[in-house]
């Protein structure tokens, strides 16, 4: 896990549009190590569409919690038995 204690964000107006973040060398080295072990995989257009839909549903609180799912499954199991 990356433990970034001290970070500095340089505002976009100072860098003419690009926001910059300063982190320690140790945190950067850890980031590079993790990136090698878990490479970034690009999403297909269908996956991006699904992701956007999921984010929108989450923001609208249209989701089921793990507790709710477990309770519903337990109730359904008891009904069958």
N, CA, C and O atoms as a Maestro MAE file, in Angstrom:
{
 s_m_m2io_version
 :::
 2.0.0
}

f_m_ct {
 s_m_title
 :::
 protein
 m_atom[324] {
  # First column is atom index #
  i_m_mmod_type
  r_m_x_coord
  r_m_y_coord
  r_m_z_coord
  i_m_residue_number
  s_m_chain_name
  s_m_pdb_residue_name
  s_m_pdb_atom_name
  i_m_atomic_number
  :::
  1 25 0.839 -1.169 0.000 1 A "UNK " " N  " 7
  2 3 0.000 0.000 0.000 1 A "UNK " " CA " 6
  3 2 0.888 1.238 0.000 1 A "UNK " " C  " 6
  4 15 1.890 1.296 0.713 1 A "UNK " " O  " 8
  5 25 0.517 2.214 -0.796 2 A "UNK " " N  " 7
  6 3 1.265 3.456 -0.847 2 A "UNK " " CA " 6
  7 2 0.842 4.317 0.334 2 A "UNK " " C  " 6
  8 15 -0.345 4.573 0.538 2 A "UNK " " O  " 8
  9 25 1.817 4.756 1.100 3 A "UNK " " N  " 7
  10 3 1.542 5.601 2.239 3 A "UNK " " CA " 6
  11 2 2.097 6.983 1.931 3 A "UNK " " C  " 6
  12 15 3.279 7.247 2.155 3 A "UNK " " O  " 8
  13 25 1.256 7.853 1.424 4 A "UNK " " N  " 7
  14 3 1.686 9.194 1.057 4 A "UNK " " CA " 6
  15 2 1.246 10.135 2.160 4 A "UNK " " C  " 6
  16 15 0.071 10.481 2.276 4 A "UNK " " O  " 8
  17 25 2.200 10.535 2.958 5 A "UNK " " N  " 7
  18 3 1.877 11.416 4.071 5 A "UNK " " CA " 6
  19 2 1.807 12.869 3.618 5 A "UNK " " C  " 6
  20 15 0.817 13.559 3.864 5 A "UNK " " O  " 8
  21 25 2.851 13.319 2.962 6 A "UNK " " N  " 7
  22 3 2.925 14.713 2.569 6 A "UNK " " CA " 6
  23 2 2.818 14.838 1.060 6 A "UNK " " C  " 6
  24 15 3.649 14.305 0.325 6 A "UNK " " O  " 8
  25 25 1.800 15.538 0.601 7 A "UNK " " N  " 7
  26 3 1.660 15.802 -0.827 7 A "UNK " " CA " 6
  27 2 1.429 17.289 -1.022 7 A "UNK " " C  " 6
  28 15 0.893 17.973 -0.151 7 A "UNK " " O  " 8
  29 25 1.836 17.765 -2.159 8 A "UNK " " N  " 7
  30 3 1.624 19.153 -2.527 8 A "UNK " " CA " 6
  31 2 0.967 19.153 -3.894 8 A "UNK " " C  " 6
  32 15 1.456 18.509 -4.822 8 A "UNK " " O  " 8
  33 25 -0.132 19.867 -4.023 9 A "UNK " " N  " 7
  34 3 -0.794 20.013 -5.310 9 A "UNK " " CA " 6
  35 2 -0.551 21.419 -5.820 9 A "UNK " " C  " 6
  36 15 -0.815 22.399 -5.123 9 A "UNK " " O  " 8
  37 25 -0.053 21.511 -7.027 10 A "UNK " " N  " 7
  38 3 0.195 22.804 -7.646 10 A "UNK " " CA " 6
  39 2 -1.011 23.121 -8.523 10 A "UNK " " C  " 6
  40 15 -1.320 22.358 -9.438 10 A "UNK " " O  " 8
  41 25 -1.693 24.221 -8.264 11 A "UNK " " N  " 7
  42 3 -2.926 24.544 -8.998 11 A "UNK " " CA " 6
  43 2 -2.712 24.684 -10.509 11 A "UNK " " C  " 6
  44 15 -1.633 25.053 -10.972 11 A "UNK " " O  " 8
  45 25 -3.758 24.383 -11.250 12 A "UNK " " N  " 7
  46 3 -3.701 24.452 -12.718 12 A "UNK " " CA " 6
  47 2 -3.362 25.860 -13.208 12 A "UNK " " C  " 6
  48 15 -2.677 26.010 -14.219 12 A "UNK " " O  " 8
  49 25 -3.829 26.881 -12.512 13 A "UNK " " N  " 7
  50 3 -3.562 28.246 -12.984 13 A "UNK " " CA " 6
  51 2 -2.065 28.572 -12.945 13 A "UNK " " C  " 6
  52 15 -1.593 29.405 -13.718 13 A "UNK " " O  " 8
  53 25 -1.323 27.923 -12.054 14 A "UNK " " N  " 7
  54 3 0.121 28.138 -11.972 14 A "UNK " " CA " 6
  55 2 0.840 27.392 -13.092 14 A "UNK " " C  " 6
  56 15 1.835 27.885 -13.624 14 A "UNK " " O  " 8
  57 25 0.347 26.212 -13.455 15 A "UNK " " N  " 7
  58 3 1.009 25.380 -14.461 15 A "UNK " " CA " 6
  59 2 0.358 25.489 -15.833 15 A "UNK " " C  " 6
  60 15 0.633 24.686 -16.724 15 A "UNK " " O  " 8
  61 25 -0.496 26.473 -15.996 16 A "UNK " " N  " 7
  62 3 -1.172 26.735 -17.278 16 A "UNK " " CA " 6
  63 2 -1.995 25.554 -17.755 16 A "UNK " " C  " 6
  64 15 -1.869 25.113 -18.897 16 A "UNK " " O  " 8
  65 25 -2.845 25.042 -16.861 17 A "UNK " " N  " 7
  66 3 -3.807 24.027 -17.258 17 A "UNK " " CA " 6
  67 2 -3.584 22.631 -16.745 17 A "UNK " " C  " 6
  68 15 -4.527 21.842 -16.695 17 A "UNK " " O  " 8
  69 25 -2.366 22.295 -16.360 18 A "UNK " " N  " 7
  70 3 -2.108 20.933 -15.889 18 A "UNK " " CA " 6
  71 2 -1.837 20.938 -14.392 18 A "UNK " " C  " 6
  72 15 -0.951 21.646 -13.914 18 A "UNK " " O  " 8
  73 25 -2.607 20.144 -13.660 19 A "UNK " " N  " 7
  74 3 -2.412 20.055 -12.222 19 A "UNK " " CA " 6
  75 2 -1.254 19.106 -11.939 19 A "UNK " " C  " 6
  76 15 -1.206 18.007 -12.491 19 A "UNK " " O  " 8
  77 25 -0.333 19.514 -11.093 20 A "UNK " " N  " 7
  78 3 0.822 18.699 -10.743 20 A "UNK " " CA " 6
  79 2 0.737 18.333 -9.267 20 A "UNK " " C  " 6
  80 15 0.235 19.104 -8.449 20 A "UNK " " O  " 8
  81 25 1.238 17.142 -8.939 21 A "UNK " " N  " 7
  82 3 1.259 16.667 -7.567 21 A "UNK " " CA " 6
  83 2 2.681 16.245 -7.234 21 A "UNK " " C  " 6
  84 15 3.315 15.525 -8.005 21 A "UNK " " O  " 8
  85 25 3.180 16.687 -6.095 22 A "UNK " " N  " 7
  86 3 4.521 16.339 -5.649 22 A "UNK " " CA " 6
  87 2 4.393 15.306 -4.535 22 A "UNK " " C  " 6
  88 15 3.654 15.510 -3.572 22 A "UNK " " O  " 8
  89 25 5.122 14.189 -4.671 23 A "UNK " " N  " 7
  90 3 5.132 13.151 -3.630 23 A "UNK " " CA " 6
  91 2 6.574 12.788 -3.319 23 A "UNK " " C  " 6
  92 15 7.490 13.150 -4.057 23 A "UNK " " O  " 8
  93 25 6.762 12.081 -2.238 24 A "UNK " " N  " 7
  94 3 8.118 11.690 -1.852 24 A "UNK " " CA " 6
  95 2 8.678 10.663 -2.838 24 A "UNK " " C  " 6
  96 15 7.923 9.982 -3.532 24 A "UNK " " O  " 8
  97 25 9.982 10.560 -2.890 25 A "UNK " " N  " 7
  98 3 10.648 9.581 -3.759 25 A "UNK " " CA " 6
  99 2 10.250 8.169 -3.353 25 A "UNK " " C  " 6
  100 15 10.037 7.312 -4.211 25 A "UNK " " O  " 8
  101 25 10.148 7.922 -2.048 26 A "UNK " " N  " 7
  102 3 9.772 6.606 -1.554 26 A "UNK " " CA " 6
  103 2 8.371 6.221 -2.052 26 A "UNK " " C  " 6
  104 15 8.157 5.093 -2.496 26 A "UNK " " O  " 8
  105 25 7.429 7.154 -1.978 27 A "UNK " " N  " 7
  106 3 6.070 6.884 -2.450 27 A "UNK " " CA " 6
  107 2 6.053 6.660 -3.961 27 A "UNK " " C  " 6
  108 15 5.320 5.803 -4.455 27 A "UNK " " O  " 8
  109 25 6.863 7.433 -4.699 28 A "UNK " " N  " 7
  110 3 6.932 7.280 -6.148 28 A "UNK " " CA " 6
  111 2 7.525 5.920 -6.523 28 A "UNK " " C  " 6
  112 15 7.031 5.254 -7.433 28 A "UNK " " O  " 8
  113 25 8.568 5.517 -5.831 29 A "UNK " " N  " 7
  114 3 9.166 4.202 -6.094 29 A "UNK " " CA " 6
  115 2 8.159 3.085 -5.821 29 A "UNK " " C  " 6
  116 15 8.089 2.113 -6.573 29 A "UNK " " O  " 8
  117 25 7.380 3.221 -4.746 30 A "UNK " " N  " 7
  118 3 6.351 2.236 -4.416 30 A "UNK " " CA " 6
  119 2 5.281 2.193 -5.514 30 A "UNK " " C  " 6
  120 15 4.825 1.118 -5.905 30 A "UNK " " O  " 8
  121 25 4.894 3.355 -5.998 31 A "UNK " " N  " 7
  122 3 3.931 3.434 -7.099 31 A "UNK " " CA " 6
  123 2 4.459 2.695 -8.333 31 A "UNK " " C  " 6
  124 15 3.735 1.913 -8.949 31 A "UNK " " O  " 8
  125 25 5.710 2.944 -8.688 32 A "UNK " " N  " 7
  126 3 6.295 2.271 -9.855 32 A "UNK " " CA " 6
  127 2 6.342 0.760 -9.659 32 A "UNK " " C  " 6
  128 15 6.074 0.003 -10.592 32 A "UNK " " O  " 8
  129 25 6.683 0.319 -8.444 33 A "UNK " " N  " 7
  130 3 6.735 -1.117 -8.153 33 A "UNK " " CA " 6
  131 2 5.353 -1.744 -8.312 33 A "UNK " " C  " 6
  132 15 5.212 -2.809 -8.913 33 A "UNK " " O  " 8
  133 25 4.342 -1.082 -7.773 34 A "UNK " " N  " 7
  134 3 2.979 -1.606 -7.882 34 A "UNK " " CA " 6
  135 2 2.482 -1.600 -9.322 34 A "UNK " " C  " 6
  136 15 1.775 -2.514 -9.746 34 A "UNK " " O  " 8
  137 25 2.847 -0.591 -10.050 35 A "UNK " " N  " 7
  138 3 2.398 -0.493 -11.445 35 A "UNK " " CA " 6
  139 2 2.957 -1.635 -12.291 35 A "UNK " " C  " 6
  140 15 2.285 -2.125 -13.199 35 A "UNK " " O  " 8
  141 25 4.165 -2.051 -11.999 36 A "UNK " " N  " 7
  142 3 4.756 -3.176 -12.727 36 A "UNK " " CA " 6
  143 2 4.034 -4.478 -12.413 36 A "UNK " " C  " 6
  144 15 3.863 -5.324 -13.291 36 A "UNK " " O  " 8
  145 25 3.609 -4.642 -11.162 37 A "UNK " " N  " 7
  146 3 2.957 -5.896 -10.775 37 A "UNK " " CA " 6
  147 2 1.485 -5.934 -11.172 37 A "UNK " " C  " 6
  148 15 0.906 -7.015 -11.269 37 A "UNK " " O  " 8
  149 25 0.878 -4.792 -11.401 38 A "UNK " " N  " 7
  150 3 -0.533 -4.731 -11.807 38 A "UNK " " CA " 6
  151 2 -0.666 -3.702 -12.921 38 A "UNK " " C  " 6
  152 15 -1.063 -2.563 -12.673 38 A "UNK " " O  " 8
  153 25 -0.335 -4.097 -14.145 39 A "UNK " " N  " 7
  154 3 -0.361 -3.146 -15.260 39 A "UNK " " CA " 6
  155 2 -1.766 -2.613 -15.532 39 A "UNK " " C  " 6
  156 15 -2.766 -3.276 -15.258 39 A "UNK " " O  " 8
  157 25 -1.813 -1.421 -16.069 40 A "UNK " " N  " 7
  158 3 -3.082 -0.786 -16.421 40 A "UNK " " CA " 6
  159 2 -3.639 -1.460 -17.670 40 A "UNK " " C  " 6
  160 15 -2.929 -1.638 -18.659 40 A "UNK " " O  " 8
  161 25 -4.900 -1.828 -17.615 41 A "UNK " " N  " 7
  162 3 -5.567 -2.450 -18.751 41 A "UNK " " CA " 6
  163 2 -6.642 -1.492 -19.236 41 A "UNK " " C  " 6
  164 15 -7.473 -1.034 -18.452 41 A "UNK " " O  " 8
  165 25 -6.624 -1.193 -20.519 42 A "UNK " " N  " 7
  166 3 -7.613 -0.265 -21.067 42 A "UNK " " CA " 6
  167 2 -8.961 -0.952 -21.214 42 A "UNK " " C  " 6
  168 15 -9.043 -2.116 -21.608 42 A "UNK " " O  " 8
  169 25 -10.018 -0.213 -20.890 43 A "UNK " " N  " 7
  170 3 -11.376 -0.743 -21.015 43 A "UNK " " CA " 6
  171 2 -11.856 -0.633 -22.462 43 A "UNK " " C  " 6
  172 15 -11.482 0.286 -23.191 43 A "UNK " " O  " 8
  173 25 -12.688 -1.587 -22.853 44 A "UNK " " N  " 7
  174 3 -13.330 -1.512 -24.164 44 A "UNK " " CA " 6
  175 2 -14.421 -0.449 -24.071 44 A "UNK " " C  " 6
  176 15 -14.758 -0.001 -22.975 44 A "UNK " " O  " 8
  177 25 -14.965 -0.050 -25.196 45 A "UNK " " N  " 7
  178 3 -16.028 0.961 -25.178 45 A "UNK " " CA " 6
  179 2 -17.262 0.438 -24.440 45 A "UNK " " C  " 6
  180 15 -17.948 1.208 -23.768 45 A "UNK " " O  " 8
  181 25 -17.553 -0.862 -24.557 46 A "UNK " " N  " 7
  182 3 -18.689 -1.443 -23.836 46 A "UNK " " CA " 6
  183 2 -18.440 -1.403 -22.331 46 A "UNK " " C  " 6
  184 15 -19.349 -1.104 -21.556 46 A "UNK " " O  " 8
  185 25 -17.203 -1.707 -21.914 47 A "UNK " " N  " 7
  186 3 -16.860 -1.655 -20.491 47 A "UNK " " CA " 6
  187 2 -16.948 -0.233 -19.959 47 A "UNK " " C  " 6
  188 15 -17.427 -0.016 -18.846 47 A "UNK " " O  " 8
  189 25 -16.487 0.745 -20.749 48 A "UNK " " N  " 7
  190 3 -16.588 2.147 -20.335 48 A "UNK " " CA " 6
  191 2 -18.045 2.555 -20.162 48 A "UNK " " C  " 6
  192 15 -18.393 3.253 -19.209 48 A "UNK " " O  " 8
  193 25 -18.890 2.117 -21.087 49 A "UNK " " N  " 7
  194 3 -20.317 2.419 -21.011 49 A "UNK " " CA " 6
  195 2 -20.933 1.804 -19.756 49 A "UNK " " C  " 6
  196 15 -21.696 2.459 -19.046 49 A "UNK " " O  " 8
  197 25 -20.599 0.547 -19.489 50 A "UNK " " N  " 7
  198 3 -21.094 -0.127 -18.280 50 A "UNK " " CA " 6
  199 2 -20.609 0.584 -17.027 50 A "UNK " " C  " 6
  200 15 -21.364 0.734 -16.066 50 A "UNK " " O  " 8
  201 25 -19.353 1.024 -17.029 51 A "UNK " " N  " 7
  202 3 -18.779 1.712 -15.872 51 A "UNK " " CA " 6
  203 2 -19.508 3.029 -15.620 51 A "UNK " " C  " 6
  204 15 -19.831 3.350 -14.477 51 A "UNK " " O  " 8
  205 25 -19.768 3.791 -16.684 52 A "UNK " " N  " 7
  206 3 -20.478 5.060 -16.537 52 A "UNK " " CA " 6
  207 2 -21.896 4.828 -16.009 52 A "UNK " " C  " 6
  208 15 -22.377 5.584 -15.165 52 A "UNK " " O  " 8
  209 25 -22.553 3.796 -16.502 53 A "UNK " " N  " 7
  210 3 -23.893 3.463 -16.026 53 A "UNK " " CA " 6
  211 2 -23.855 3.089 -14.544 53 A "UNK " " C  " 6
  212 15 -24.706 3.522 -13.768 53 A "UNK " " O  " 8
  213 25 -22.870 2.288 -14.159 54 A "UNK " " N  " 7
  214 3 -22.743 1.872 -12.769 54 A "UNK " " CA " 6
  215 2 -22.482 3.069 -11.855 54 A "UNK " " C  " 6
  216 15 -23.054 3.149 -10.769 54 A "UNK " " O  " 8
  217 25 -21.623 4.000 -12.282 55 A "UNK " " N  " 7
  218 3 -21.350 5.189 -11.480 55 A "UNK " " CA " 6
  219 2 -22.616 6.025 -11.292 55 A "UNK " " C  " 6
  220 15 -22.888 6.524 -10.200 55 A "UNK " " O  " 8
  221 25 -23.379 6.168 -12.368 56 A "UNK " " N  " 7
  222 3 -24.612 6.943 -12.304 56 A "UNK " " CA " 6
  223 2 -25.617 6.281 -11.356 56 A "UNK " " C  " 6
  224 15 -26.252 6.962 -10.551 56 A "UNK " " O  " 8
  225 25 -25.762 4.959 -11.451 57 A "UNK " " N  " 7
  226 3 -26.680 4.240 -10.565 57 A "UNK " " CA " 6
  227 2 -26.230 4.344 -9.115 57 A "UNK " " C  " 6
  228 15 -27.064 4.464 -8.217 57 A "UNK " " O  " 8
  229 25 -24.923 4.300 -8.875 58 A "UNK " " N  " 7
  230 3 -24.408 4.423 -7.517 58 A "UNK " " CA " 6
  231 2 -24.726 5.812 -6.947 58 A "UNK " " C  " 6
  232 15 -25.132 5.938 -5.792 58 A "UNK " " O  " 8
  233 25 -24.537 6.840 -7.763 59 A "UNK " " N  " 7
  234 3 -24.826 8.206 -7.318 59 A "UNK " " CA " 6
  235 2 -26.310 8.386 -7.012 59 A "UNK " " C  " 6
  236 15 -26.679 9.187 -6.154 59 A "UNK " " O  " 8
  237 25 -27.157 7.639 -7.715 60 A "UNK " " N  " 7
  238 3 -28.600 7.697 -7.482 60 A "UNK " " CA " 6
  239 2 -29.033 6.707 -6.396 60 A "UNK " " C  " 6
  240 15 -30.225 6.514 -6.158 60 A "UNK " " O  " 8
  241 25 -28.052 6.086 -5.747 61 A "UNK " " N  " 7
  242 3 -28.282 5.104 -4.682 61 A "UNK " " CA " 6
  243 2 -29.125 3.921 -5.154 61 A "UNK " " C  " 6
  244 15 -29.945 3.392 -4.403 61 A "UNK " " O  " 8
  245 25 -28.916 3.516 -6.397 62 A "UNK " " N  " 7
  246 3 -29.590 2.346 -6.967 62 A "UNK " " CA " 6
  247 2 -28.623 1.166 -6.921 62 A "UNK " " C  " 6
  248 15 -28.060 0.763 -7.938 62 A "UNK " " O  " 8
  249 25 -28.445 0.624 -5.722 63 A "UNK " " N  " 7
  250 3 -27.550 -0.506 -5.547 63 A "UNK " " CA " 6
  251 2 -28.018 -1.336 -4.361 63 A "UNK " " C  " 6
  252 15 -28.856 -0.900 -3.572 63 A "UNK " " O  " 8
  253 25 -27.471 -2.522 -4.248 64 A "UNK " " N  " 7
  254 3 -27.786 -3.423 -3.147 64 A "UNK " " CA " 6
  255 2 -26.507 -3.593 -2.329 64 A "UNK " " C  " 6
  256 15 -25.448 -3.884 -2.883 64 A "UNK " " O  " 8
  257 25 -26.604 -3.413 -1.019 65 A "UNK " " N  " 7
  258 3 -25.432 -3.610 -0.162 65 A "UNK " " CA " 6
  259 2 -25.201 -5.102 0.037 65 A "UNK " " C  " 6
  260 15 -26.099 -5.914 -0.187 65 A "UNK " " O  " 8
  261 25 -24.005 -5.452 0.454 66 A "UNK " " N  " 7
  262 3 -23.681 -6.845 0.721 66 A "UNK " " CA " 6
  263 2 -24.569 -7.396 1.836 66 A "UNK " " C  " 6
  264 15 -25.021 -8.538 1.756 66 A "UNK " " O  " 8
  265 25 -24.822 -6.602 2.867 67 A "UNK " " N  " 7
  266 3 -25.708 -7.036 3.953 67 A "UNK " " CA " 6
  267 2 -27.116 -7.342 3.436 67 A "UNK " " C  " 6
  268 15 -27.717 -8.348 3.812 67 A "UNK " " O  " 8
  269 25 -27.635 -6.463 2.568 68 A "UNK " " N  " 7
  270 3 -28.966 -6.695 1.996 68 A "UNK " " CA " 6
  271 2 -28.990 -7.968 1.157 68 A "UNK " " C  " 6
  272 15 -29.932 -8.756 1.240 68 A "UNK " " O  " 8
  273 25 -27.959 -8.163 0.355 69 A "UNK " " N  " 7
  274 3 -27.888 -9.353 -0.488 69 A "UNK " " CA " 6
  275 2 -27.840 -10.622 0.358 69 A "UNK " " C  " 6
  276 15 -28.554 -11.587 0.087 69 A "UNK " " O  " 8
  277 25 -26.993 -10.611 1.384 70 A "UNK " " N  " 7
  278 3 -26.894 -11.791 2.255 70 A "UNK " " CA " 6
  279 2 -28.231 -12.072 2.938 70 A "UNK " " C  " 6
  280 15 -28.646 -13.228 3.029 70 A "UNK " " O  " 8
  281 25 -28.908 -11.029 3.417 71 A "UNK " " N  " 7
  282 3 -30.200 -11.202 4.070 71 A "UNK " " CA " 6
  283 2 -31.227 -11.774 3.087 71 A "UNK " " C  " 6
  284 15 -31.970 -12.695 3.427 71 A "UNK " " O  " 8
  285 25 -31.266 -11.231 1.884 72 A "UNK " " N  " 7
  286 3 -32.217 -11.719 0.881 72 A "UNK " " CA " 6
  287 2 -31.934 -13.167 0.498 72 A "UNK " " C  " 6
  288 15 -32.865 -13.953 0.320 72 A "UNK " " O  " 8
  289 25 -30.671 -13.522 0.370 73 A "UNK " " N  " 7
  290 3 -30.322 -14.899 0.037 73 A "UNK " " CA " 6
  291 2 -30.686 -15.847 1.170 73 A "UNK " " C  " 6
  292 15 -31.137 -16.967 0.933 73 A "UNK " " O  " 8
  293 25 -30.488 -15.392 2.403 74 A "UNK " " N  " 7
  294 3 -30.839 -16.217 3.555 74 A "UNK " " CA " 6
  295 2 -32.354 -16.436 3.616 74 A "UNK " " C  " 6
  296 15 -32.807 -17.547 3.890 74 A "UNK " " O  " 8
  297 25 -33.123 -15.402 3.367 75 A "UNK " " N  " 7
  298 3 -34.583 -15.519 3.355 75 A "UNK " " CA " 6
  299 2 -35.040 -16.470 2.256 75 A "UNK " " C  " 6
  300 15 -35.908 -17.313 2.480 75 A "UNK " " O  " 8
  301 25 -34.454 -16.332 1.071 76 A "UNK " " N  " 7
  302 3 -34.821 -17.216 -0.060 76 A "UNK " " CA " 6
  303 2 -34.451 -18.656 0.249 76 A "UNK " " C  " 6
  304 15 -35.193 -19.573 -0.104 76 A "UNK " " O  " 8
  305 25 -33.318 -18.868 0.900 77 A "UNK " " N  " 7
  306 3 -32.896 -20.230 1.255 77 A "UNK " " CA " 6
  307 2 -33.851 -20.854 2.266 77 A "UNK " " C  " 6
  308 15 -34.182 -22.036 2.167 77 A "UNK " " O  " 8
  309 25 -34.288 -20.063 3.231 78 A "UNK " " N  " 7
  310 3 -35.218 -20.568 4.257 78 A "UNK " " CA " 6
  311 2 -36.571 -20.930 3.632 78 A "UNK " " C  " 6
  312 15 -37.215 -21.889 4.057 78 A "UNK " " O  " 8
  313 25 -36.996 -20.166 2.629 79 A "UNK " " N  " 7
  314 3 -38.277 -20.438 1.968 79 A "UNK " " CA " 6
  315 2 -38.247 -21.767 1.223 79 A "UNK " " C  " 6
  316 15 -39.235 -22.500 1.194 79 A "UNK " " O  " 8
  317 25 -37.084 -22.069 0.614 80 A "UNK " " N  " 7
  318 3 -36.960 -23.344 -0.133 80 A "UNK " " CA " 6
  319 2 -36.900 -24.533 0.800 80 A "UNK " " C  " 6
  320 15 -37.387 -25.613 0.467 80 A "UNK " " O  " 8
  321 25 -36.306 -24.344 1.969 81 A "UNK " " N  " 7
  322 3 -36.071 -25.454 2.890 81 A "UNK " " CA " 6
  323 2 -37.199 -25.681 3.803 81 A "UNK " " C  " 6
  324 15 -37.145 -26.584 4.638 81 A "UNK " " O  " 8
  :::
 }
 m_bond[323] {
  # First column is bond index #
  i_m_from
  i_m_to
  i_m_order
  :::
  1 1 2 1
  2 2 3 1
  3 3 4 2
  4 3 5 1
  5 5 6 1
  6 6 7 1
  7 7 8 2
  8 7 9 1
  9 9 10 1
  10 10 11 1
  11 11 12 2
  12 11 13 1
  13 13 14 1
  14 14 15 1
  15 15 16 2
  16 15 17 1
  17 17 18 1
  18 18 19 1
  19 19 20 2
  20 19 21 1
  21 21 22 1
  22 22 23 1
  23 23 24 2
  24 23 25 1
  25 25 26 1
  26 26 27 1
  27 27 28 2
  28 27 29 1
  29 29 30 1
  30 30 31 1
  31 31 32 2
  32 31 33 1
  33 33 34 1
  34 34 35 1
  35 35 36 2
  36 35 37 1
  37 37 38 1
  38 38 39 1
  39 39 40 2
  40 39 41 1
  41 41 42 1
  42 42 43 1
  43 43 44 2
  44 43 45 1
  45 45 46 1
  46 46 47 1
  47 47 48 2
  48 47 49 1
  49 49 50 1
  50 50 51 1
  51 51 52 2
  52 51 53 1
  53 53 54 1
  54 54 55 1
  55 55 56 2
  56 55 57 1
  57 57 58 1
  58 58 59 1
  59 59 60 2
  60 59 61 1
  61 61 62 1
  62 62 63 1
  63 63 64 2
  64 63 65 1
  65 65 66 1
  66 66 67 1
  67 67 68 2
  68 67 69 1
  69 69 70 1
  70 70 71 1
  71 71 72 2
  72 71 73 1
  73 73 74 1
  74 74 75 1
  75 75 76 2
  76 75 77 1
  77 77 78 1
  78 78 79 1
  79 79 80 2
  80 79 81 1
  81 81 82 1
  82 82 83 1
  83 83 84 2
  84 83 85 1
  85 85 86 1
  86 86 87 1
  87 87 88 2
  88 87 89 1
  89 89 90 1
  90 90 91 1
  91 91 92 2
  92 91 93 1
  93 93 94 1
  94 94 95 1
  95 95 96 2
  96 95 97 1
  97 97 98 1
  98 98 99 1
  99 99 100 2
  100 99 101 1
  101 101 102 1
  102 102 103 1
  103 103 104 2
  104 103 105 1
  105 105 106 1
  106 106 107 1
  107 107 108 2
  108 107 109 1
  109 109 110 1
  110 110 111 1
  111 111 112 2
  112 111 113 1
  113 113 114 1
  114 114 115 1
  115 115 116 2
  116 115 117 1
  117 117 118 1
  118 118 119 1
  119 119 120 2
  120 119 121 1
  121 121 122 1
  122 122 123 1
  123 123 124 2
  124 123 125 1
  125 125 126 1
  126 126 127 1
  127 127 128 2
  128 127 129 1
  129 129 130 1
  130 130 131 1
  131 131 132 2
  132 131 133 1
  133 133 134 1
  134 134 135 1
  135 135 136 2
  136 135 137 1
  137 137 138 1
  138 138 139 1
  139 139 140 2
  140 139 141 1
  141 141 142 1
  142 142 143 1
  143 143 144 2
  144 143 145 1
  145 145 146 1
  146 146 147 1
  147 147 148 2
  148 147 149 1
  149 149 150 1
  150 150 151 1
  151 151 152 2
  152 151 153 1
  153 153 154 1
  154 154 155 1
  155 155 156 2
  156 155 157 1
  157 157 158 1
  158 158 159 1
  159 159 160 2
  160 159 161 1
  161 161 162 1
  162 162 163 1
  163 163 164 2
  164 163 165 1
  165 165 166 1
  166 166 167 1
  167 167 168 2
  168 167 169 1
  169 169 170 1
  170 170 171 1
  171 171 172 2
  172 171 173 1
  173 173 174 1
  174 174 175 1
  175 175 176 2
  176 175 177 1
  177 177 178 1
  178 178 179 1
  179 179 180 2
  180 179 181 1
  181 181 182 1
  182 182 183 1
  183 183 184 2
  184 183 185 1
  185 185 186 1
  186 186 187 1
  187 187 188 2
  188 187 189 1
  189 189 190 1
  190 190 191 1
  191 191 192 2
  192 191 193 1
  193 193 194 1
  194 194 195 1
  195 195 196 2
  196 195 197 1
  197 197 198 1
  198 198 199 1
  199 199 200 2
  200 199 201 1
  201 201 202 1
  202 202 203 1
  203 203 204 2
  204 203 205 1
  205 205 206 1
  206 206 207 1
  207 207 208 2
  208 207 209 1
  209 209 210 1
  210 210 211 1
  211 211 212 2
  212 211 213 1
  213 213 214 1
  214 214 215 1
  215 215 216 2
  216 215 217 1
  217 217 218 1
  218 218 219 1
  219 219 220 2
  220 219 221 1
  221 221 222 1
  222 222 223 1
  223 223 224 2
  224 223 225 1
  225 225 226 1
  226 226 227 1
  227 227 228 2
  228 227 229 1
  229 229 230 1
  230 230 231 1
  231 231 232 2
  232 231 233 1
  233 233 234 1
  234 234 235 1
  235 235 236 2
  236 235 237 1
  237 237 238 1
  238 238 239 1
  239 239 240 2
  240 239 241 1
  241 241 242 1
  242 242 243 1
  243 243 244 2
  244 243 245 1
  245 245 246 1
  246 246 247 1
  247 247 248 2
  248 247 249 1
  249 249 250 1
  250 250 251 1
  251 251 252 2
  252 251 253 1
  253 253 254 1
  254 254 255 1
  255 255 256 2
  256 255 257 1
  257 257 258 1
  258 258 259 1
  259 259 260 2
  260 259 261 1
  261 261 262 1
  262 262 263 1
  263 263 264 2
  264 263 265 1
  265 265 266 1
  266 266 267 1
  267 267 268 2
  268 267 269 1
  269 269 270 1
  270 270 271 1
  271 271 272 2
  272 271 273 1
  273 273 274 1
  274 274 275 1
  275 275 276 2
  276 275 277 1
  277 277 278 1
  278 278 279 1
  279 279 280 2
  280 279 281 1
  281 281 282 1
  282 282 283 1
  283 283 284 2
  284 283 285 1
  285 285 286 1
  286 286 287 1
  287 287 288 2
  288 287 289 1
  289 289 290 1
  290 290 291 1
  291 291 292 2
  292 291 293 1
  293 293 294 1
  294 294 295 1
  295 295 296 2
  296 295 297 1
  297 297 298 1
  298 298 299 1
  299 299 300 2
  300 299 301 1
  301 301 302 1
  302 302 303 1
  303 303 304 2
  304 303 305 1
  305 305 306 1
  306 306 307 1
  307 307 308 2
  308 307 309 1
  309 309 310 1
  310 310 311 1
  311 311 312 2
  312 311 313 1
  313 313 314 1
  314 314 315 1
  315 315 316 2
  316 315 317 1
  317 317 318 1
  318 318 319 1
  319 319 320 2
  320 319 321 1
  321 321 322 1
  322 322 323 1
  323 323 324 2
  :::
 }
}
